[in-house]
Amino acid sequence: MTRPNRPAPPPLEANDQLVTGVIAAGWAVALVTLLIARGSIPAADRWWIWTCATGLGVGVFGLCYVPVLKRSRARAAQRRASRQTGHGQASGQAN
């Protein structure tokens, strides 16, 4: 006997900038912690400092990029909606 497949749940919505900011803050805390303790970190393990610096850099980039991405997605959704309702057809037709 097979069980019927349930439909996939809808994606979770979150405040993307808050999530990105918290993650970037975590990398910043880790970086500061490692910089304070760098004297006691063996030379072979100091690559963790650069890992944290890179994570912080990517997080700051994400904080700047997330609003741009959200605006772009909103414009694309608006264009799709206008095409489906027929409002966007007049601009593409030749007279």
C-alpha positions as CSV (number, residue, x, y, z in Angstrom):
1,M,0.0,0.0,0.0
2,T,1.5,3.4,-1.0
3,R,0.8,6.6,0.8
4,P,-0.4,9.5,-1.3
5,N,2.1,12.3,-1.7
6,R,1.3,15.5,0.1
7,P,1.8,18.8,-1.7
8,A,5.0,20.7,-0.9
9,P,4.5,23.4,1.8
10,P,4.8,27.0,0.7
11,P,8.2,28.6,1.2
12,L,8.8,30.5,4.4
13,E,8.9,34.2,4.3
14,A,11.5,36.1,6.4
15,N,13.0,39.5,6.7
16,D,16.0,38.9,4.4
17,Q,17.9,41.9,5.6
18,L,17.6,41.0,9.2
19,V,18.7,37.4,8.5
20,T,21.7,38.7,6.5
21,G,22.6,41.3,9.2
22,V,22.5,38.7,12.0
23,I,24.8,36.3,10.0
24,A,27.2,39.2,9.2
25,A,27.2,40.2,12.9
26,G,28.1,36.6,13.8
27,W,31.0,36.7,11.4
28,A,32.1,40.1,12.9
29,V,32.0,38.7,16.4
30,A,34.0,35.6,15.3
31,L,36.5,37.9,13.6
32,V,37.0,40.1,16.6
33,T,37.3,37.1,18.9
34,L,40.0,35.6,16.7
35,L,41.9,38.9,16.4
36,I,42.0,39.2,20.1
37,A,43.2,35.6,20.5
38,R,45.5,35.5,17.5
39,G,48.6,35.3,19.6
40,S,47.5,31.9,21.0
41,I,46.3,30.5,17.7
42,P,48.9,28.3,16.0
43,A,50.2,29.7,12.7
44,A,48.7,26.8,10.8
45,D,45.2,27.7,12.0
46,R,45.3,31.4,11.4
47,W,43.4,30.9,8.2
48,W,40.3,31.1,10.3
49,I,40.9,34.8,10.6
50,W,40.6,35.2,6.8
51,T,37.6,33.0,6.7
52,C,35.8,35.3,9.2
53,A,36.9,38.4,7.3
54,T,35.6,36.9,4.1
55,G,32.3,35.9,5.7
56,L,31.9,39.4,7.0
57,G,32.7,40.9,3.6
58,V,30.1,38.6,1.9
59,G,27.6,39.5,4.6
60,V,28.1,43.3,4.1
61,F,27.8,42.7,0.3
62,G,24.5,40.8,1.0
63,L,23.2,43.7,3.1
64,C,23.7,46.0,0.2
65,Y,22.5,43.5,-2.5
66,V,19.3,42.2,-0.8
67,P,17.3,45.4,-1.3
68,V,18.3,45.6,-5.0
69,L,17.3,41.9,-5.5
70,K,13.9,42.5,-3.8
71,R,13.2,45.5,-6.0
72,S,14.2,43.6,-9.1
73,R,11.9,40.6,-8.2
74,A,9.0,43.0,-7.4
75,R,9.4,44.7,-10.9
76,A,9.6,41.2,-12.6
77,A,6.4,40.1,-10.8
78,Q,4.7,43.3,-11.7
79,R,5.6,42.8,-15.4
80,R,4.4,39.2,-15.3
81,A,1.1,40.3,-13.7
82,S,0.6,43.0,-16.3
83,R,1.3,40.6,-19.2
84,Q,-1.2,38.1,-17.8
85,T,-4.0,40.7,-17.5
86,G,-3.2,42.1,-21.0
87,H,-2.2,45.6,-19.9
88,G,1.4,45.2,-21.2
89,Q,0.4,44.2,-24.8
90,A,-0.3,47.7,-26.2
91,S,3.4,48.8,-25.9
92,G,4.7,45.8,-27.8
93,Q,2.3,46.1,-30.8
94,A,3.2,48.0,-33.9
95,N,0.5,50.4,-35.3
